[in-house]
Amino acid sequence: MRDAVKLHQKAMMFADEALMAKSVGNHERARTLNRDAFCLERRAALRLLTVPSEEPSRSVLARSAASLALECEEFREAEKLIGLALAGDPPQEIADELRVLLEDVYFQRHLSLGGVQLFPEEFQLSMWGPAIGSGIANSREFVHRAQKVETLVHRTAERKLALPYRDSGRRKKDFKEKLDLYISAGRAASYSVTFRIGGYSPPEFPELSLAKAIIDEILQDIVLLEGNRLGPLRSQIGDDAYFNNFMGLIRDIAPDGKDIKAVGFTCSRAAHETRVTLATPRKSLPFGTKEPRDAAESDGAAVKVRGVLKFADSLSKAHNTIKLEGNEGKIYEIVIPPGMMRDIVRPRWGEEVEILAIRGEGRLVLETIDLAE
């Protein structure tokens, strides 16, 4: 037991150094330190895995070693360590955490390109959950996310080109031709497809540079959101309309926590795979600083309303509004912030929805809108 503790302490020292190296952008050193930490933690875990009486230390060390294996992309090692830990008698809480970690291992393996070559203007979209089989997906769950990903790409492109937010009208023809989106056939794993920004043949260098910048920007934005770093995210996006639009689109792409457990993005940069996982369920994504309250309250806090979206008006830019017929028969008029009417609200016209809004100055202002369950 004493030897295992010493190995664990040294492993954690390397893991802490890896985290510091990663925070300053030294990813190569971070990878080396994480591998050193994994090797030591694996040795510590194996010392105790054959001693069933050493619980919970036995399963805790195995969980830690498996987490480091996952960080090092040693998926098979992580799987084996979790299996050995679960084969014993870990406490229920640790056993549940090991099962969650095993699910993460499987999804990270699915995020791996597995021999698929991606060009700089391409990225892979993967989904995992009960609605996904090996190379097959529920059409509703996949199609609407693919459509929202397409919109996210186009909006990010317009933002990178410093274009004003476009709430009406079509994209310009040359923009569409150079930055249109193409999609591959689905691949077995969780369910994975490749998106290419641009035509079938490699685009000219300026468009290639923009396509790569669009993909990198989307992945960076998701990392900030998953880390709940809304301040840096808002600063990076800048314009309020584009920020509202991003938050609404990501909410539609995000997993629901039931049929879809995770959505992942993978690209290839400098012969290294970059993977980003959107794992936070859409209803747990940040929406603001206030907690939702019942619609009957009128104290200026956030309120929740459920009903059928009957009317959407964007004729006046200053007063974009929708009308919602609540389940109790009451009509609610709700103001829509910039960036949300065209891509987020209007597609739900005629549907039963759940709305979260902020009450203030005699009106309701939309925060989030979801199809009712």
QUIBEL-V597115 format. One record per residue. SS is DSSP state (A for helix, B for strand, O for the rest). PHI is phi as a letter, one per 40 degrees, with the letter a starting at -180 (NA if undefined). PSI is psi in whole degrees, -180 to 180 (none if undefined). Layout:
# QUIBEL-V597115
SS&PHI&PSI / SS&PHI&PSI
This chain:
# QUIBEL-V597115
O&NA&-40 / A&c&-42 / A&c&-40 / A&c&-40 / A&c&-43 / A&c&-43 / A&c&-42 / A&c&-44 / A&c&-41 / A&c&-38 / A&c&-43 / A&c&-31 / A&c&-45 / A&c&-39 / A&c&-40 / A&c&-41 / A&c&-36 / A&c&-41 / A&c&-40 / A&c&-42 / A&c&-40 / A&c&-36 / A&c&-24 / O&b&11 / O&g&8 / O&c&76 / A&c&-33 / A&c&-45 / A&c&-38 / A&c&-42 / A&c&-41 / A&c&-45 / A&c&-39 / A&c&-38 / A&c&-41 / A&c&-42 / A&c&-42 / A&c&-45 / A&c&-41 / A&c&-43 / A&c&-34 / A&c&-43 / A&c&-42 / A&c&-44 / A&c&-42 / A&c&-26 / A&c&-31 / A&b&-18 / A&c&-23 / O&c&5 / O&b&85 / O&d&-26 / O&c&-16 / O&c&56 / O&b&144 / O&c&2 / A&d&-38 / A&d&-53 / A&c&-30 / A&c&-44 / A&c&-39 / A&c&-41 / A&c&-43 / A&c&-44 / A&c&-39 / A&c&-38 / A&c&-41 / A&c&-36 / A&c&-41 / A&c&-41 / A&c&-34 / O&c&4 / O&g&29 / O&c&73 / A&c&-41 / A&c&-40 / A&c&-42 / A&c&-44 / A&c&-43 / A&c&-42 / A&c&-41 / A&c&-42 / A&c&-43 / A&c&-39 / A&c&-44 / A&c&-23 / O&c&-17 / O&c&-143 / O&b&65 / O&c&155 / O&d&151 / A&d&-42 / A&c&-43 / A&c&-38 / A&c&-42 / A&c&-41 / A&c&-37 / A&c&-39 / A&c&-41 / A&c&-42 / A&c&-38 / A&c&-40 / A&c&-40 / A&c&-39 / A&d&-46 / A&c&-42 / A&c&-39 / A&c&-34 / A&c&-39 / A&c&-31 / A&c&-27 / O&d&145 / O&c&-22 / O&f&43 / O&g&-11 / O&c&128 / O&c&127 / O&b&135 / O&c&165 / O&d&-27 / O&c&17 / B&b&153 / B&a&156 / B&b&135 / B&b&128 / B&b&147 / B&b&149 / B&a&143 / O&i&179 / O&d&-26 / O&c&4 / B&b&133 / B&b&-168 / O&c&98 / O&g&12 / B&b&146 / B&a&149 / O&d&125 / A&c&-39 / A&c&-44 / A&c&-36 / A&c&-48 / A&c&-46 / A&c&-31 / A&c&-40 / A&c&-40 / A&c&-41 / A&c&-35 / A&c&-42 / A&d&-46 / A&c&-40 / A&c&-41 / A&c&-47 / A&c&-42 / A&c&-39 / A&c&-38 / A&c&-46 / A&c&-38 / A&c&-43 / A&c&-28 / O&c&5 / O&g&34 / O&c&145 / O&c&148 / O&d&131 / O&b&112 / O&b&-2 / O&a&166 / O&g&167 / O&c&162 / O&c&150 / O&c&151 / A&d&-46 / A&c&-33 / A&c&-45 / A&c&-43 / A&c&-39 / A&c&-30 / A&b&25 / O&c&162 / B&b&135 / B&b&150 / B&b&141 / O&c&173 / O&c&154 / O&c&150 / B&b&147 / O&c&148 / O&i&-124 / O&c&-83 / O&a&118 / B&b&140 / B&b&157 / B&b&132 / B&b&136 / B&b&130 / B&c&113 / O&h&-170 / O&c&-177 / O&c&-36 / O&c&152 / O&d&130 / O&c&169 / O&c&162 / A&d&-45 / A&d&-44 / A&c&-34 / A&c&-43 / A&c&-42 / A&c&-43 / A&d&-46 / A&c&-42 / A&c&-37 / A&c&-48 / A&c&-47 / A&c&-40 / A&c&-45 / A&c&-45 / A&c&-40 / A&c&-41 / A&c&-41 / A&c&-39 / A&c&-44 / A&c&-42 / A&c&-45 / A&c&-29 / O&c&6 / O&f&35 / O&b&71 / A&c&-32 / A&c&-57 / A&c&-34 / A&c&-46 / A&c&-39 / A&c&-39 / A&c&-40 / A&c&-41 / O&g&-89 / O&c&134 / A&c&-40 / A&c&-44 / A&c&-36 / A&c&-47 / A&c&-41 / A&c&-44 / A&d&-47 / A&c&-39 / A&c&-42 / A&c&-44 / A&c&-36 / A&c&-37 / A&c&-31 / A&c&-30 / O&c&156 / O&c&152 / O&c&-7 / O&g&-6 / O&b&-73 / O&c&-36 / O&b&122 / O&c&-28 / B&a&149 / B&b&129 / B&b&152 / B&b&135 / B&b&136 / B&b&168 / B&b&124 / B&b&119 / O&f&48 / O&g&19 / B&b&138 / B&c&131 / B&b&122 / B&b&136 / B&b&130 / B&b&128 / B&c&97 / O&b&-18 / O&c&123 / O&d&147 / A&d&-36 / A&c&-7 / A&b&-3 / O&c&147 / O&c&140 / O&b&-10 / O&i&-163 / O&b&-12 / O&c&153 / O&c&142 / B&c&145 / B&b&173 / B&c&146 / O&c&-19 / O&c&-18 / O&c&154 / O&a&44 / O&b&17 / O&g&-1 / O&c&-179 / B&c&145 / B&b&153 / B&b&135 / B&b&139 / B&b&133 / B&i&-166 / B&b&129 / B&c&112 / B&b&-25 / B&a&135 / B&b&122 / B&b&122 / O&b&21 / O&c&-36 / O&b&116 / A&c&-28 / A&c&-18 / A&b&53 / O&c&120 / B&b&156 / B&b&159 / B&b&133 / B&b&127 / B&c&107 / B&c&160 / O&c&-21 / O&c&5 / O&g&-10 / O&c&144 / B&c&126 / B&b&133 / B&b&126 / B&b&130 / B&c&136 / O&b&123 / O&c&160 / O&d&142 / O&g&-1 / O&b&-20 / A&c&-55 / A&c&-50 / A&c&-25 / A&b&-48 / A&c&-52 / A&d&-38 / A&c&-14 / A&b&11 / O&d&134 / O&g&-3 / O&c&158 / B&c&126 / B&b&163 / B&b&126 / B&b&137 / B&b&125 / B&b&158 / B&b&126 / B&c&129 / B&a&142 / O&f&40 / O&g&18 / B&a&164 / B&b&132 / B&b&128 / B&c&137 / B&b&-56 / B&a&155 / B&a&128 / B&b&150 / B&c&137 / O&c&144 / O&c&none
